[in-house]
């Protein structure tokens, strides 16, 4: 599997979210480096779970749409004496 990589801007935004969480929920401050290390840990260890869930959800949507398309194609079929 290809490694999940984030741009510097994405990393900075996520680090800020971690710092906000620590401050608001835990009443603690966390520096940039520890916050980035935590973000990278979660990206490496937990990221694949979230990534796979996204793939499963996308696959379910595609399957539903394919079923709808199949039904739409069958609805176009005209009656003949030929039986499949």
PyMOL Python script that loads the backbone (N, CA, C, O; Angstrom):
from pymol import cmd

cmd.read_pdbstr("""\
ATOM      1  N   UNK A   1       0.832  -1.171   0.000  1.00  0.00           N
ATOM      2  CA  UNK A   1       0.000   0.000   0.000  1.00  0.00           C
ATOM      3  C   UNK A   1       0.882   1.242   0.000  1.00  0.00           C
ATOM      4  O   UNK A   1       1.911   1.298   0.674  1.00  0.00           O
ATOM      5  N   UNK A   2       0.461   2.216  -0.759  1.00  0.00           N
ATOM      6  CA  UNK A   2       1.187   3.472  -0.828  1.00  0.00           C
ATOM      7  C   UNK A   2       1.078   4.213   0.508  1.00  0.00           C
ATOM      8  O   UNK A   2       0.002   4.282   1.102  1.00  0.00           O
ATOM      9  N   UNK A   3       2.177   4.752   0.963  1.00  0.00           N
ATOM     10  CA  UNK A   3       2.209   5.495   2.221  1.00  0.00           C
ATOM     11  C   UNK A   3       1.387   6.775   2.087  1.00  0.00           C
ATOM     12  O   UNK A   3       1.451   7.461   1.067  1.00  0.00           O
ATOM     13  N   UNK A   4       0.621   7.085   3.119  1.00  0.00           N
ATOM     14  CA  UNK A   4      -0.184   8.297   3.126  1.00  0.00           C
ATOM     15  C   UNK A   4       0.723   9.473   3.481  1.00  0.00           C
ATOM     16  O   UNK A   4       1.362   9.480   4.532  1.00  0.00           O
ATOM     17  N   UNK A   5       0.771  10.453   2.603  1.00  0.00           N
ATOM     18  CA  UNK A   5       1.633  11.616   2.816  1.00  0.00           C
ATOM     19  C   UNK A   5       0.766  12.872   2.863  1.00  0.00           C
ATOM     20  O   UNK A   5      -0.250  12.966   2.175  1.00  0.00           O
ATOM     21  N   UNK A   6       1.181  13.827   3.677  1.00  0.00           N
ATOM     22  CA  UNK A   6       0.475  15.090   3.807  1.00  0.00           C
ATOM     23  C   UNK A   6       1.400  16.232   3.442  1.00  0.00           C
ATOM     24  O   UNK A   6       2.606  16.174   3.679  1.00  0.00           O
ATOM     25  N   UNK A   7       0.820  17.270   2.860  1.00  0.00           N
ATOM     26  CA  UNK A   7       1.612  18.464   2.539  1.00  0.00           C
ATOM     27  C   UNK A   7       1.999  19.159   3.845  1.00  0.00           C
ATOM     28  O   UNK A   7       1.446  18.863   4.905  1.00  0.00           O
ATOM     29  N   UNK A   8       2.934  20.067   3.758  1.00  0.00           N
ATOM     30  CA  UNK A   8       3.364  20.820   4.937  1.00  0.00           C
ATOM     31  C   UNK A   8       2.182  21.593   5.522  1.00  0.00           C
ATOM     32  O   UNK A   8       2.029  21.679   6.740  1.00  0.00           O
ATOM     33  N   UNK A   9       1.346  22.156   4.640  1.00  0.00           N
ATOM     34  CA  UNK A   9       0.184  22.924   5.093  1.00  0.00           C
ATOM     35  C   UNK A   9      -0.827  22.030   5.811  1.00  0.00           C
ATOM     36  O   UNK A   9      -1.390  22.426   6.832  1.00  0.00           O
ATOM     37  N   UNK A  10      -1.061  20.815   5.276  1.00  0.00           N
ATOM     38  CA  UNK A  10      -1.973  19.872   5.930  1.00  0.00           C
ATOM     39  C   UNK A  10      -1.434  19.460   7.299  1.00  0.00           C
ATOM     40  O   UNK A  10      -2.176  19.405   8.280  1.00  0.00           O
ATOM     41  N   UNK A  11      -0.133  19.173   7.351  1.00  0.00           N
ATOM     42  CA  UNK A  11       0.503  18.788   8.608  1.00  0.00           C
ATOM     43  C   UNK A  11       0.362  19.909   9.633  1.00  0.00           C
ATOM     44  O   UNK A  11       0.022  19.663  10.790  1.00  0.00           O
ATOM     45  N   UNK A  12       0.623  21.128   9.206  1.00  0.00           N
ATOM     46  CA  UNK A  12       0.517  22.278  10.107  1.00  0.00           C
ATOM     47  C   UNK A  12      -0.910  22.422  10.636  1.00  0.00           C
ATOM     48  O   UNK A  12      -1.112  22.702  11.818  1.00  0.00           O
ATOM     49  N   UNK A  13      -1.900  22.229   9.761  1.00  0.00           N
ATOM     50  CA  UNK A  13      -3.297  22.321  10.184  1.00  0.00           C
ATOM     51  C   UNK A  13      -3.641  21.229  11.197  1.00  0.00           C
ATOM     52  O   UNK A  13      -4.311  21.499  12.194  1.00  0.00           O
ATOM     53  N   UNK A  14      -3.188  20.006  10.950  1.00  0.00           N
ATOM     54  CA  UNK A  14      -3.475  18.897  11.869  1.00  0.00           C
ATOM     55  C   UNK A  14      -2.776  19.096  13.206  1.00  0.00           C
ATOM     56  O   UNK A  14      -3.345  18.806  14.258  1.00  0.00           O
ATOM     57  N   UNK A  15      -1.550  19.588  13.167  1.00  0.00           N
ATOM     58  CA  UNK A  15      -0.827  19.874  14.406  1.00  0.00           C
ATOM     59  C   UNK A  15      -1.613  20.907  15.215  1.00  0.00           C
ATOM     60  O   UNK A  15      -1.737  20.779  16.433  1.00  0.00           O
ATOM     61  N   UNK A  16      -2.137  21.921  14.546  1.00  0.00           N
ATOM     62  CA  UNK A  16      -2.942  22.926  15.227  1.00  0.00           C
ATOM     63  C   UNK A  16      -4.191  22.327  15.854  1.00  0.00           C
ATOM     64  O   UNK A  16      -4.580  22.707  16.958  1.00  0.00           O
ATOM     65  N   UNK A  17      -4.822  21.386  15.146  1.00  0.00           N
ATOM     66  CA  UNK A  17      -6.009  20.710  15.688  1.00  0.00           C
ATOM     67  C   UNK A  17      -5.661  19.906  16.947  1.00  0.00           C
ATOM     68  O   UNK A  17      -6.417  19.905  17.919  1.00  0.00           O
ATOM     69  N   UNK A  18      -4.528  19.233  16.919  1.00  0.00           N
ATOM     70  CA  UNK A  18      -4.083  18.455  18.088  1.00  0.00           C
ATOM     71  C   UNK A  18      -3.810  19.392  19.256  1.00  0.00           C
ATOM     72  O   UNK A  18      -4.209  19.117  20.388  1.00  0.00           O
ATOM     73  N   UNK A  19      -3.137  20.486  18.978  1.00  0.00           N
ATOM     74  CA  UNK A  19      -2.842  21.443  20.038  1.00  0.00           C
ATOM     75  C   UNK A  19      -4.131  22.032  20.617  1.00  0.00           C
ATOM     76  O   UNK A  19      -4.249  22.190  21.832  1.00  0.00           O
ATOM     77  N   UNK A  20      -5.091  22.356  19.756  1.00  0.00           N
ATOM     78  CA  UNK A  20      -6.383  22.856  20.230  1.00  0.00           C
ATOM     79  C   UNK A  20      -7.075  21.827  21.109  1.00  0.00           C
ATOM     80  O   UNK A  20      -7.621  22.167  22.159  1.00  0.00           O
ATOM     81  N   UNK A  21      -7.052  20.571  20.684  1.00  0.00           N
ATOM     82  CA  UNK A  21      -7.692  19.506  21.456  1.00  0.00           C
ATOM     83  C   UNK A  21      -7.062  19.394  22.845  1.00  0.00           C
ATOM     84  O   UNK A  21      -7.767  19.352  23.853  1.00  0.00           O
ATOM     85  N   UNK A  22      -5.742  19.345  22.885  1.00  0.00           N
ATOM     86  CA  UNK A  22      -5.056  19.231  24.177  1.00  0.00           C
ATOM     87  C   UNK A  22      -5.405  20.407  25.086  1.00  0.00           C
ATOM     88  O   UNK A  22      -5.630  20.232  26.284  1.00  0.00           O
ATOM     89  N   UNK A  23      -5.448  21.599  24.508  1.00  0.00           N
ATOM     90  CA  UNK A  23      -5.726  22.786  25.297  1.00  0.00           C
ATOM     91  C   UNK A  23      -7.176  22.808  25.787  1.00  0.00           C
ATOM     92  O   UNK A  23      -7.434  23.088  26.958  1.00  0.00           O
ATOM     93  N   UNK A  24      -8.122  22.512  24.889  1.00  0.00           N
ATOM     94  CA  UNK A  24      -9.541  22.628  25.219  1.00  0.00           C
ATOM     95  C   UNK A  24     -10.073  21.444  26.032  1.00  0.00           C
ATOM     96  O   UNK A  24     -10.860  21.634  26.959  1.00  0.00           O
ATOM     97  N   UNK A  25      -9.653  20.246  25.696  1.00  0.00           N
ATOM     98  CA  UNK A  25     -10.214  19.057  26.330  1.00  0.00           C
ATOM     99  C   UNK A  25      -9.388  18.559  27.522  1.00  0.00           C
ATOM    100  O   UNK A  25      -9.932  18.002  28.475  1.00  0.00           O
ATOM    101  N   UNK A  26      -8.076  18.764  27.454  1.00  0.00           N
ATOM    102  CA  UNK A  26      -7.202  18.219  28.496  1.00  0.00           C
ATOM    103  C   UNK A  26      -6.569  19.306  29.359  1.00  0.00           C
ATOM    104  O   UNK A  26      -5.866  19.012  30.325  1.00  0.00           O
ATOM    105  N   UNK A  27      -6.825  20.566  29.002  1.00  0.00           N
ATOM    106  CA  UNK A  27      -6.269  21.714  29.714  1.00  0.00           C
ATOM    107  C   UNK A  27      -4.748  21.594  29.819  1.00  0.00           C
ATOM    108  O   UNK A  27      -4.158  21.854  30.868  1.00  0.00           O
ATOM    109  N   UNK A  28      -4.124  21.189  28.696  1.00  0.00           N
ATOM    110  CA  UNK A  28      -2.671  21.039  28.631  1.00  0.00           C
ATOM    111  C   UNK A  28      -2.168  21.671  27.349  1.00  0.00           C
ATOM    112  O   UNK A  28      -2.893  21.783  26.361  1.00  0.00           O
ATOM    113  N   UNK A  29      -0.949  22.069  27.384  1.00  0.00           N
ATOM    114  CA  UNK A  29      -0.302  22.604  26.181  1.00  0.00           C
ATOM    115  C   UNK A  29       0.624  21.517  25.631  1.00  0.00           C
ATOM    116  O   UNK A  29       1.247  20.766  26.381  1.00  0.00           O
ATOM    117  N   UNK A  30       0.692  21.458  24.313  1.00  0.00           N
ATOM    118  CA  UNK A  30       1.597  20.512  23.655  1.00  0.00           C
ATOM    119  C   UNK A  30       2.316  21.289  22.554  1.00  0.00           C
ATOM    120  O   UNK A  30       1.696  22.038  21.799  1.00  0.00           O
ATOM    121  N   UNK A  31       3.613  21.102  22.478  1.00  0.00           N
ATOM    122  CA  UNK A  31       4.418  21.838  21.504  1.00  0.00           C
ATOM    123  C   UNK A  31       4.241  21.313  20.089  1.00  0.00           C
ATOM    124  O   UNK A  31       3.609  20.280  19.866  1.00  0.00           O
ATOM    125  N   UNK A  32       4.808  22.041  19.143  1.00  0.00           N
ATOM    126  CA  UNK A  32       4.703  21.673  17.731  1.00  0.00           C
ATOM    127  C   UNK A  32       5.295  20.297  17.446  1.00  0.00           C
ATOM    128  O   UNK A  32       4.674  19.484  16.761  1.00  0.00           O
ATOM    129  N   UNK A  33       6.484  20.032  17.964  1.00  0.00           N
ATOM    130  CA  UNK A  33       7.164  18.764  17.661  1.00  0.00           C
ATOM    131  C   UNK A  33       6.408  17.574  18.261  1.00  0.00           C
ATOM    132  O   UNK A  33       6.151  16.610  17.541  1.00  0.00           O
ATOM    133  N   UNK A  34       6.039  17.600  19.555  1.00  0.00           N
ATOM    134  CA  UNK A  34       5.262  16.471  20.083  1.00  0.00           C
ATOM    135  C   UNK A  34       3.909  16.304  19.373  1.00  0.00           C
ATOM    136  O   UNK A  34       3.462  15.180  19.145  1.00  0.00           O
ATOM    137  N   UNK A  35       3.272  17.403  19.032  1.00  0.00           N
ATOM    138  CA  UNK A  35       1.984  17.312  18.335  1.00  0.00           C
ATOM    139  C   UNK A  35       2.164  16.687  16.953  1.00  0.00           C
ATOM    140  O   UNK A  35       1.346  15.872  16.526  1.00  0.00           O
ATOM    141  N   UNK A  36       3.227  17.066  16.260  1.00  0.00           N
ATOM    142  CA  UNK A  36       3.486  16.474  14.944  1.00  0.00           C
ATOM    143  C   UNK A  36       3.845  15.003  15.072  1.00  0.00           C
ATOM    144  O   UNK A  36       3.439  14.196  14.236  1.00  0.00           O
ATOM    145  N   UNK A  37       4.601  14.639  16.103  1.00  0.00           N
ATOM    146  CA  UNK A  37       4.931  13.226  16.322  1.00  0.00           C
ATOM    147  C   UNK A  37       3.660  12.418  16.583  1.00  0.00           C
ATOM    148  O   UNK A  37       3.512  11.308  16.072  1.00  0.00           O
ATOM    149  N   UNK A  38       2.749  12.970  17.372  1.00  0.00           N
ATOM    150  CA  UNK A  38       1.483  12.302  17.647  1.00  0.00           C
ATOM    151  C   UNK A  38       0.664  12.165  16.372  1.00  0.00           C
ATOM    152  O   UNK A  38       0.086  11.110  16.110  1.00  0.00           O
ATOM    153  N   UNK A  39       0.615  13.232  15.578  1.00  0.00           N
ATOM    154  CA  UNK A  39      -0.110  13.186  14.310  1.00  0.00           C
ATOM    155  C   UNK A  39       0.464  12.111  13.394  1.00  0.00           C
ATOM    156  O   UNK A  39      -0.285  11.345  12.787  1.00  0.00           O
ATOM    157  N   UNK A  40       1.776  12.053  13.292  1.00  0.00           N
ATOM    158  CA  UNK A  40       2.410  11.049  12.425  1.00  0.00           C
ATOM    159  C   UNK A  40       2.168   9.627  12.944  1.00  0.00           C
ATOM    160  O   UNK A  40       1.972   8.699  12.159  1.00  0.00           O
ATOM    161  N   UNK A  41       2.183   9.465  14.261  1.00  0.00           N
ATOM    162  CA  UNK A  41       1.877   8.157  14.848  1.00  0.00           C
ATOM    163  C   UNK A  41       0.471   7.727  14.440  1.00  0.00           C
ATOM    164  O   UNK A  41       0.277   6.611  13.957  1.00  0.00           O
ATOM    165  N   UNK A  42      -0.516   8.614  14.633  1.00  0.00           N
ATOM    166  CA  UNK A  42      -1.887   8.259  14.283  1.00  0.00           C
ATOM    167  C   UNK A  42      -2.049   8.061  12.778  1.00  0.00           C
ATOM    168  O   UNK A  42      -2.788   7.176  12.347  1.00  0.00           O
ATOM    169  N   UNK A  43      -1.376   8.862  11.990  1.00  0.00           N
ATOM    170  CA  UNK A  43      -1.460   8.702  10.537  1.00  0.00           C
ATOM    171  C   UNK A  43      -0.920   7.335  10.121  1.00  0.00           C
ATOM    172  O   UNK A  43      -1.497   6.666   9.264  1.00  0.00           O
ATOM    173  N   UNK A  44       0.187   6.930  10.735  1.00  0.00           N
ATOM    174  CA  UNK A  44       0.811   5.648  10.377  1.00  0.00           C
ATOM    175  C   UNK A  44       0.028   4.455  10.916  1.00  0.00           C
ATOM    176  O   UNK A  44      -0.196   3.480  10.199  1.00  0.00           O
ATOM    177  N   UNK A  45      -0.387   4.534  12.173  1.00  0.00           N
ATOM    178  CA  UNK A  45      -1.009   3.377  12.816  1.00  0.00           C
ATOM    179  C   UNK A  45      -2.529   3.327  12.659  1.00  0.00           C
ATOM    180  O   UNK A  45      -3.090   2.243  12.491  1.00  0.00           O
ATOM    181  N   UNK A  46      -3.194   4.454  12.709  1.00  0.00           N
ATOM    182  CA  UNK A  46      -4.657   4.488  12.632  1.00  0.00           C
ATOM    183  C   UNK A  46      -5.156   4.887  11.244  1.00  0.00           C
ATOM    184  O   UNK A  46      -6.269   4.540  10.851  1.00  0.00           O
ATOM    185  N   UNK A  47      -4.330   5.609  10.520  1.00  0.00           N
ATOM    186  CA  UNK A  47      -4.711   6.087   9.195  1.00  0.00           C
ATOM    187  C   UNK A  47      -5.237   5.000   8.268  1.00  0.00           C
ATOM    188  O   UNK A  47      -6.250   5.215   7.601  1.00  0.00           O
ATOM    189  N   UNK A  48      -4.582   3.834   8.201  1.00  0.00           N
ATOM    190  CA  UNK A  48      -5.075   2.783   7.321  1.00  0.00           C
ATOM    191  C   UNK A  48      -6.502   2.320   7.650  1.00  0.00           C
ATOM    192  O   UNK A  48      -7.250   1.941   6.749  1.00  0.00           O
ATOM    193  N   UNK A  49      -6.878   2.349   8.924  1.00  0.00           N
ATOM    194  CA  UNK A  49      -8.250   1.974   9.287  1.00  0.00           C
ATOM    195  C   UNK A  49      -9.255   2.964   8.695  1.00  0.00           C
ATOM    196  O   UNK A  49     -10.275   2.569   8.130  1.00  0.00           O
ATOM    197  N   UNK A  50      -8.951   4.254   8.834  1.00  0.00           N
ATOM    198  CA  UNK A  50      -9.835   5.282   8.294  1.00  0.00           C
ATOM    199  C   UNK A  50      -9.835   5.259   6.766  1.00  0.00           C
ATOM    200  O   UNK A  50     -10.878   5.427   6.134  1.00  0.00           O
ATOM    201  N   UNK A  51      -8.663   5.051   6.186  1.00  0.00           N
ATOM    202  CA  UNK A  51      -8.537   4.971   4.737  1.00  0.00           C
ATOM    203  C   UNK A  51      -9.371   3.816   4.190  1.00  0.00           C
ATOM    204  O   UNK A  51     -10.122   3.978   3.229  1.00  0.00           O
ATOM    205  N   UNK A  52      -9.229   2.649   4.817  1.00  0.00           N
ATOM    206  CA  UNK A  52      -9.992   1.479   4.370  1.00  0.00           C
ATOM    207  C   UNK A  52     -11.490   1.693   4.536  1.00  0.00           C
ATOM    208  O   UNK A  52     -12.270   1.291   3.672  1.00  0.00           O
ATOM    209  N   UNK A  53     -11.906   2.324   5.641  1.00  0.00           N
ATOM    210  CA  UNK A  53     -13.332   2.602   5.844  1.00  0.00           C
ATOM    211  C   UNK A  53     -13.846   3.492   4.714  1.00  0.00           C
ATOM    212  O   UNK A  53     -14.942   3.277   4.197  1.00  0.00           O
ATOM    213  N   UNK A  54     -13.053   4.486   4.336  1.00  0.00           N
ATOM    214  CA  UNK A  54     -13.432   5.353   3.211  1.00  0.00           C
ATOM    215  C   UNK A  54     -13.570   4.560   1.919  1.00  0.00           C
ATOM    216  O   UNK A  54     -14.491   4.797   1.138  1.00  0.00           O
ATOM    217  N   UNK A  55     -12.655   3.616   1.692  1.00  0.00           N
ATOM    218  CA  UNK A  55     -12.745   2.773   0.496  1.00  0.00           C
ATOM    219  C   UNK A  55     -13.996   1.910   0.528  1.00  0.00           C
ATOM    220  O   UNK A  55     -14.682   1.771  -0.485  1.00  0.00           O
ATOM    221  N   UNK A  56     -14.302   1.323   1.697  1.00  0.00           N
ATOM    222  CA  UNK A  56     -15.502   0.485   1.811  1.00  0.00           C
ATOM    223  C   UNK A  56     -16.758   1.302   1.554  1.00  0.00           C
ATOM    224  O   UNK A  56     -17.674   0.844   0.871  1.00  0.00           O
ATOM    225  N   UNK A  57     -16.801   2.511   2.102  1.00  0.00           N
ATOM    226  CA  UNK A  57     -17.959   3.380   1.897  1.00  0.00           C
ATOM    227  C   UNK A  57     -18.091   3.766   0.422  1.00  0.00           C
ATOM    228  O   UNK A  57     -19.194   3.769  -0.125  1.00  0.00           O
ATOM    229  N   UNK A  58     -16.973   4.089  -0.215  1.00  0.00           N
ATOM    230  CA  UNK A  58     -16.997   4.437  -1.637  1.00  0.00           C
ATOM    231  C   UNK A  58     -17.444   3.243  -2.474  1.00  0.00           C
ATOM    232  O   UNK A  58     -18.220   3.399  -3.418  1.00  0.00           O
ATOM    233  N   UNK A  59     -16.960   2.060  -2.134  1.00  0.00           N
ATOM    234  CA  UNK A  59     -17.342   0.854  -2.864  1.00  0.00           C
ATOM    235  C   UNK A  59     -18.844   0.597  -2.730  1.00  0.00           C
ATOM    236  O   UNK A  59     -19.486   0.202  -3.703  1.00  0.00           O
ATOM    237  N   UNK A  60     -19.409   0.812  -1.551  1.00  0.00           N
ATOM    238  CA  UNK A  60     -20.841   0.611  -1.334  1.00  0.00           C
ATOM    239  C   UNK A  60     -21.653   1.583  -2.183  1.00  0.00           C
ATOM    240  O   UNK A  60     -22.678   1.205  -2.750  1.00  0.00           O
ATOM    241  N   UNK A  61     -21.200   2.832  -2.273  1.00  0.00           N
ATOM    242  CA  UNK A  61     -21.897   3.818  -3.105  1.00  0.00           C
ATOM    243  C   UNK A  61     -21.829   3.408  -4.575  1.00  0.00           C
ATOM    244  O   UNK A  61     -22.826   3.484  -5.294  1.00  0.00           O
ATOM    245  N   UNK A  62     -20.648   2.973  -5.017  1.00  0.00           N
ATOM    246  CA  UNK A  62     -20.502   2.536  -6.408  1.00  0.00           C
ATOM    247  C   UNK A  62     -21.393   1.340  -6.724  1.00  0.00           C
ATOM    248  O   UNK A  62     -22.012   1.292  -7.787  1.00  0.00           O
ATOM    249  N   UNK A  63     -21.462   0.389  -5.821  1.00  0.00           N
ATOM    250  CA  UNK A  63     -22.313  -0.790  -6.033  1.00  0.00           C
ATOM    251  C   UNK A  63     -23.785  -0.381  -6.124  1.00  0.00           C
ATOM    252  O   UNK A  63     -24.526  -0.889  -6.966  1.00  0.00           O
ATOM    253  N   UNK A  64     -24.197   0.532  -5.258  1.00  0.00           N
ATOM    254  CA  UNK A  64     -25.589   1.013  -5.293  1.00  0.00           C
ATOM    255  C   UNK A  64     -25.879   1.702  -6.620  1.00  0.00           C
ATOM    256  O   UNK A  64     -26.927   1.479  -7.226  1.00  0.00           O
ATOM    257  N   UNK A  65     -24.953   2.535  -7.067  1.00  0.00           N
ATOM    258  CA  UNK A  65     -25.144   3.246  -8.339  1.00  0.00           C
ATOM    259  C   UNK A  65     -25.149   2.270  -9.516  1.00  0.00           C
ATOM    260  O   UNK A  65     -25.912   2.444 -10.466  1.00  0.00           O
ATOM    261  N   UNK A  66     -24.293   1.240  -9.451  1.00  0.00           N
ATOM    262  CA  UNK A  66     -24.276   0.245 -10.532  1.00  0.00           C
ATOM    263  C   UNK A  66     -25.606  -0.505 -10.582  1.00  0.00           C
ATOM    264  O   UNK A  66     -26.118  -0.793 -11.664  1.00  0.00           O
ATOM    265  N   UNK A  67     -26.164  -0.821  -9.410  1.00  0.00           N
ATOM    266  CA  UNK A  67     -27.479  -1.467  -9.378  1.00  0.00           C
ATOM    267  C   UNK A  67     -28.533  -0.562 -10.007  1.00  0.00           C
ATOM    268  O   UNK A  67     -29.388  -1.031 -10.758  1.00  0.00           O
ATOM    269  N   UNK A  68     -28.473   0.732  -9.700  1.00  0.00           N
ATOM    270  CA  UNK A  68     -29.426   1.685 -10.277  1.00  0.00           C
ATOM    271  C   UNK A  68     -29.264   1.764 -11.787  1.00  0.00           C
ATOM    272  O   UNK A  68     -30.254   1.818 -12.517  1.00  0.00           O
ATOM    273  N   UNK A  69     -28.016   1.769 -12.260  1.00  0.00           N
ATOM    274  CA  UNK A  69     -27.768   1.807 -13.708  1.00  0.00           C
ATOM    275  C   UNK A  69     -28.268   0.531 -14.390  1.00  0.00           C
ATOM    276  O   UNK A  69     -28.860   0.582 -15.468  1.00  0.00           O
ATOM    277  N   UNK A  70     -28.023  -0.606 -13.746  1.00  0.00           N
ATOM    278  CA  UNK A  70     -28.495  -1.874 -14.296  1.00  0.00           C
ATOM    279  C   UNK A  70     -30.014  -1.863 -14.422  1.00  0.00           C
ATOM    280  O   UNK A  70     -30.560  -2.276 -15.444  1.00  0.00           O
ATOM    281  N   UNK A  71     -30.691  -1.389 -13.383  1.00  0.00           N
ATOM    282  CA  UNK A  71     -32.154  -1.289 -13.427  1.00  0.00           C
ATOM    283  C   UNK A  71     -32.606  -0.349 -14.538  1.00  0.00           C
ATOM    284  O   UNK A  71     -33.587  -0.631 -15.226  1.00  0.00           O
ATOM    285  N   UNK A  72     -31.903   0.762 -14.718  1.00  0.00           N
ATOM    286  CA  UNK A  72     -32.261   1.731 -15.750  1.00  0.00           C
ATOM    287  C   UNK A  72     -32.097   1.127 -17.146  1.00  0.00           C
ATOM    288  O   UNK A  72     -32.913   1.369 -18.036  1.00  0.00           O
ATOM    289  N   UNK A  73     -31.036   0.342 -17.328  1.00  0.00           N
ATOM    290  CA  UNK A  73     -30.814  -0.308 -18.630  1.00  0.00           C
ATOM    291  C   UNK A  73     -31.910  -1.334 -18.892  1.00  0.00           C
ATOM    292  O   UNK A  73     -32.451  -1.388 -19.996  1.00  0.00           O
ATOM    293  N   UNK A  74     -32.243  -2.142 -17.899  1.00  0.00           N
ATOM    294  CA  UNK A  74     -33.317  -3.126 -18.071  1.00  0.00           C
ATOM    295  C   UNK A  74     -34.655  -2.452 -18.351  1.00  0.00           C
ATOM    296  O   UNK A  74     -35.486  -3.006 -19.070  1.00  0.00           O
ATOM    297  N   UNK A  75     -34.870  -1.289 -17.802  1.00  0.00           N
ATOM    298  CA  UNK A  75     -36.122  -0.561 -18.039  1.00  0.00           C
ATOM    299  C   UNK A  75     -36.240  -0.124 -19.494  1.00  0.00           C
ATOM    300  O   UNK A  75     -37.347   0.119 -19.974  1.00  0.00           O
ATOM    301  N   UNK A  76     -35.134  -0.023 -20.193  1.00  0.00           N
ATOM    302  CA  UNK A  76     -35.142   0.368 -21.610  1.00  0.00           C
ATOM    303  C   UNK A  76     -35.473  -0.799 -22.537  1.00  0.00           C
ATOM    304  O   UNK A  76     -35.838  -0.604 -23.696  1.00  0.00           O
ATOM    305  N   UNK A  77     -35.340  -2.006 -22.010  1.00  0.00           N
ATOM    306  CA  UNK A  77     -35.558  -3.193 -22.821  1.00  0.00           C
ATOM    307  C   UNK A  77     -36.999  -3.220 -23.345  1.00  0.00           C
ATOM    308  O   UNK A  77     -37.956  -2.939 -22.622  1.00  0.00           O
ATOM    309  N   UNK A  78     -37.110  -3.565 -24.611  1.00  0.00           N
ATOM    310  CA  UNK A  78     -38.432  -3.645 -25.229  1.00  0.00           C
ATOM    311  C   UNK A  78     -38.865  -5.099 -25.305  1.00  0.00           C
ATOM    312  O   UNK A  78     -38.048  -6.010 -25.437  1.00  0.00           O
ATOM    313  N   UNK A  79     -40.159  -5.288 -25.219  1.00  0.00           N
ATOM    314  CA  UNK A  79     -40.716  -6.640 -25.207  1.00  0.00           C
ATOM    315  C   UNK A  79     -40.552  -7.294 -26.591  1.00  0.00           C
ATOM    316  O   UNK A  79     -40.835  -6.692 -27.626  1.00  0.00           O
ATOM    317  N   UNK A  80     -40.086  -8.539 -26.562  1.00  0.00           N
ATOM    318  CA  UNK A  80     -39.954  -9.344 -27.778  1.00  0.00           C
ATOM    319  C   UNK A  80     -40.384 -10.777 -27.429  1.00  0.00           C
ATOM    320  O   UNK A  80     -40.699 -11.077 -26.277  1.00  0.00           O
ATOM    321  N   UNK A  81     -40.392 -11.642 -28.428  1.00  0.00           N
ATOM    322  CA  UNK A  81     -40.701 -13.049 -28.182  1.00  0.00           C
ATOM    323  C   UNK A  81     -39.495 -13.829 -27.706  1.00  0.00           C
ATOM    324  O   UNK A  81     -39.609 -14.998 -27.335  1.00  0.00           O
ATOM    325  N   UNK A  82     -38.355 -13.196 -27.715  1.00  0.00           N
ATOM    326  CA  UNK A  82     -37.117 -13.840 -27.272  1.00  0.00           C
ATOM    327  C   UNK A  82     -37.074 -13.858 -25.745  1.00  0.00           C
ATOM    328  O   UNK A  82     -37.314 -12.842 -25.094  1.00  0.00           O
ATOM    329  N   UNK A  83     -36.765 -15.034 -25.182  1.00  0.00           N
ATOM    330  CA  UNK A  83     -36.667 -15.175 -23.726  1.00  0.00           C
ATOM    331  C   UNK A  83     -35.240 -15.549 -23.396  1.00  0.00           C
ATOM    332  O   UNK A  83     -34.669 -16.450 -24.010  1.00  0.00           O
ATOM    333  N   UNK A  84     -34.672 -14.873 -22.444  1.00  0.00           N
ATOM    334  CA  UNK A  84     -33.286 -15.185 -22.037  1.00  0.00           C
ATOM    335  C   UNK A  84     -33.245 -16.385 -21.168  1.00  0.00           C
ATOM    336  O   UNK A  84     -32.169 -16.795 -20.731  1.00  0.00           O
TER     337      UNK A  84
END
""", "prot")
cmd.dss("prot")
cmd.show_as("cartoon", "prot")
cmd.util.cbc("prot")
cmd.orient("prot")
